[in-house]
């Protein structure tokens, strides 16, 4: 890895109920997610991305090795262009806002934390 590379290549958000989790994330981000064929005992639903151009993406995953958690690593999902729009959808989609829109700094922008329908602590980041 070097300073011109993404530090993150792929992420997986554990899900107990993959359909419920899919509906939650499709609702808060107003996107259509991609269902992947089952592989290696995993059910996966991917976030929208054009993987061919170096963009980082990930998926919701249900498997015996994926356990939702409010502890451990935190991923920040892109909430641009307006973080508050995404935050306002969280509780309507049966999630819970844990930390409201908070400015990190004028240069870095804003962050927030929420609990999803599966019991994961996830963060958001946006410039506005």
N, C-alpha and C positions, 0 to 999 in steps of 0.2 A: 504494500500500500504506500502511496505517496500523496503529496498535497493536491495533486490533480485528479485523484481517484475518489470515488464515493467511499466513505467509511462503512456504509451499510449497503449490502447487495440485495438482501431479501429479508423479509420479516414474516413471521407466522403468529397470528393471534389465536390462542386456543378457544375452542367453542364446544360446549356440551350439546347444544341444539343448533346445528349449522343453519337451518332455515330461519330460526329466530334471530340469530346473529346477523345473517345476511340481510334480513329485513331491517334490522336496526341500523347497520352501516349504510345501506342504500338510502334509508330515510334521512339520516343526519347529513350525509354528503350529497344527497340528491343525484345519485349515480346508479347505473346498472352494473352489477358485478358479474363476473364470468365464472360459470360452473365448470370445474375441471373434471376429467374422468378420474374415478377412484384409482389410487396407486399406493402400493405398499401398505395397505390397510388404512389409508387416510382418505377422508372426504375433504376436498378443498374448494373454496370459492375465492377467486382472485379479485383484487382491486383493479380498476381500469388502468392500463398502462401499455405503452408501446415499448416493449422490452428491448427492441432492436436498436434503440438510440441511446442506451446507457442509463435510462431512467431507473430508479430504484422502485420496486413494488413489493407486494406481498400478498398474503392470503389469510382467510379464516380457515382454521384446520380443526377437524375432529378426528382424534385417534387416541389409542391407549397411552401414547407418550405426550399428549398435549393436555395440560391441566390449567384451567383459568386461575388467575391469582391476582390479588391486590398487592402483592409484594414482589420484589425482584426487579428485573430490568423494566425500563420505561421506554416506550417508543413514542415519538412525536409525529403525528399525522399532519399533513399539510392542510390547513384550514383557510388558505388564501382563496379569494381576495378579502374576506371579512370573517374573522374568527367568531364574532358574536352571532352571525347567521347560523353557524354550525352549533354553537353552544345552545342557542334557543331551541334547537330541534332535539337535543339530547333527552330531556325529561319527557317530551311529547312522544318519544320513541321508546319509553320505559327504561331509560338509563338514568344516571344521577350525576349532576355536576358536583365535583368534589372541590375544585378550586376555580373560581370564576375568572374571567378575562383579567389578566394581570400583566402589566408592562414589565418586560425584562430590562430593556433599555430602549432609547429612541432608535439606536442602530439595529438592534436585534429584533425588536417588535414585541409581540404579545404571546402569552402562553395560557393554557387552561388545562385542567385535569378532569376526567370523568370516569365513572364506572359504567361499563357496558352491560348488556343484558346477560352476559355469561359470567360476570364476576371478575372481569379484568380491569385494572387501572391503566388507562390510556391517556396520553397527553395530546394537546393540539398546539400548533404554532402557526402564526401568520404575522405579516407586517402590519396589518390593520385590525 
